Amino acid sequence: MQRPDSRLLAIGLSSAVVLAVFFAGTYLMVFRGPQELVTATKKETLDGLNKGYDLVQRIAGDIRDTLQIKPKIIVGERTILERTSEKTELVTISQVLEHTHSFEHTWAGSTKRLEMKGVFIAKAGFTVDDSFSIHVSEDGGRIAIRHGPPRLISCELQEVSIVKDENGFWNKLSVEDRQSAQNSLIQGARQAAEASGLLLKATENLRVRLAPLQEKHGFQLQDVPVP
């Protein structure tokens, strides 16, 4: 038969073991568990941010290689990459066109005539400023290209020929007449280029050039003109 003090010692030891197990479990549930959960959540968040940043960097690199510009890139509401392009204009279409200008003037029954034909290279595209930007959704599944309206960037005279050059008996063509006719030829060519559908083609060509990136990155591309 055990003595009373031995029995009390055994009961005390058992109680101590139970309490130790209890406090150890409580610590794991109350302190260690949430800490590990927070750590895991932080890691998942950082992994997500890193993956998103890697995606943006890849998209930015592909856009740079495709368009030869570095526009502003915004993910969600945050600007990730500022515009660093030195180019201020993006040409998306170039087209050769011909234009003719005629001049005729009669004075005292004497008429002078001049007709000029020019060959031009017209270029259309977009202004590269802060209005030209790439917007990426938080999940990377949607990308919007925002830009101002397309415009005629240049209309350069490549060649000019004289179709008709006739002096009147006393009404002669002057140097000023010829210079004024050439200026009118150039101005008329610019107006003809703008009315030819060139600006519409500039927007279409922007979409065509970016289309391969759609397939490569698997996103939905939206073209959002900025007024």
URLINJO-V906069 format. One record per run of one state. SS is the DSSP state (a for helix, b for strand, c for the rest). FROM is the first residue (numbers start at 1). LEN is the number of residues. If there is no record, write none. Layout:
BEGIN
{{SS & FROM & LEN} {SS & FROM & LEN}}
END
This chain:
BEGIN
{{c & 1 & 3} {a & 4 & 64} {c & 68 & 4} {b & 72 & 4} {c & 76 & 2} {b & 78 & 4} {c & 82 & 7} {b & 89 & 19} {c & 108 & 2} {b & 110 & 18} {c & 128 & 5} {b & 133 & 4} {c & 137 & 5} {b & 142 & 6} {c & 148 & 3} {b & 151 & 16} {c & 167 & 8} {a & 175 & 21} {c & 196 & 2} {a & 198 & 20} {c & 218 & 2} {b & 220 & 6} {c & 226 & 2}}
END
